[in-house]
Amino acid sequence: MRMSAAPDRSRLRVLVVEDDETIGRHLETGLRGHDYAPTWCRTGAGALAEAARAPYDVLLLDLGLPDMDGLDVARQLRARLPDLLIVVLTARTDDIDIIAGLDVGADDYLVKPFSLTVLLARLRAHLRRHAVAAPAREPVRLGDLVVDLPARRCALHGVDVPLRAKEFDLLAVLAERIGEAVSRETLMAEVWDENWFGSTKTLDVTMASLRRRLTEAAQASEQPTRLPGITTLRGHGYRLERQPDPQG
């Protein structure tokens, strides 16, 4: 393992986990040049040890590590640090790999090769949204599902439904526009950032994961459950239906 000097605690702390020498040095230098405080590790074990030693705000995580799968690192750190911003860096382009990364707790992903400019834009967007407190609003009831916007809590029959940050944000935007057609552009701007770079596939992956989590929660419930319907509007976006769909 190779680590940089201890980061300046007055700046945002970024743990870079990347075994490639060129990429690791490039990220470390670029982040420090933009007023972040990076620490660079080359192994998953090193990253877990470093995260236990000092607090971090952001994790930039390569999936192809020499000692362990990056997904295991993401899973362990998400369980220990629920507020950590995790961005996966991967050469894997298959949807199943991207979904696996998001499912273990990553907030976003970048497919290699990527530019430092794009990475910095993504970080600014995520960190800006993490810093904005949600305005006071009444919980929204959608069938048997209750979405508490101020508390960022989603519950089914009083039992919390564990949603990742972007899944909750996506549901919240749709819940505020029940019955309305919401365009992909609007969802990308409000859930991610108006200056989003790259493909909107992230929206589709997050929507699929949101639907799956809600369905799994309904199936796990011992009570008859009504979930809101989310309609895909091809070529446009999505609509959260006013009338919930009956579930078994």
C-alpha positions, 0 to 999 in steps of 0.5 A: 500500500502507498499513501500520501501525507495526512490530509488537511482537515480544513478541506474535504477529505477524499480517499482514493483507492486505485492500484494503477500508478498513473491514475492514482498519481493523476487523481491525487495531484488533480484533487489536491490542485483543486483544494481537496485533501486526498489520500491514495491507497492501492489496496482494498485492505489498505483503504479499509484500514485508512477509513478506520483511522481517519474520517473521510467525506468522499471515496473514489473506488476502483473495482479492480483491486489486487487484493479484493473486489472493490464491491466488498470495499464499498459494501463494508464502508457503506455499512460503517459510514452511511454519509460517505459519498462513494463514486466507483471508478471502473473499466467494467461497462456491463449494466450488471456490474454498474448495478452491482456497484450501486446496489452495494451503496455507491452513489455514482460511477465513472467508466474509465477512461474519464477526464479529471474535469468530469470527475470534479464536476460530478463531485461538485454536484453531489457535494452541493446537494448533500449540503442542501437541507431539505425544506420542511414538508409534510410526509407524502402518502402513496397507497401504503407507502409514506415518503417523509421528505424532511426526514428522508425516510420511506416507510411501508406499513411503518417499516423503513424501506432502505433506499440509497440517496439517489433512489430517495431523491428520485422518488421524492421528485416524482412524489412532488409531481404525482400524476404529472409526466416528468421528463428525463431532463428534469429528473437528471437536473433535480436528482443529479445536476443541471450540468450533468455530464455523460449518459442518462443511463444512470437514471434508468439504472437508479429507477430500476433499483428503486422499483426493485426495492419497493417491490421487495419491501411489499413482498416481505410485508405480511400485510396486503400492500398498495404501492404507487405505480411508476409508468415509463413514458418512452421518449420522455420520462416517468410518471408517478400514478395517483392510483396505487397498484394492488400488490398480492 
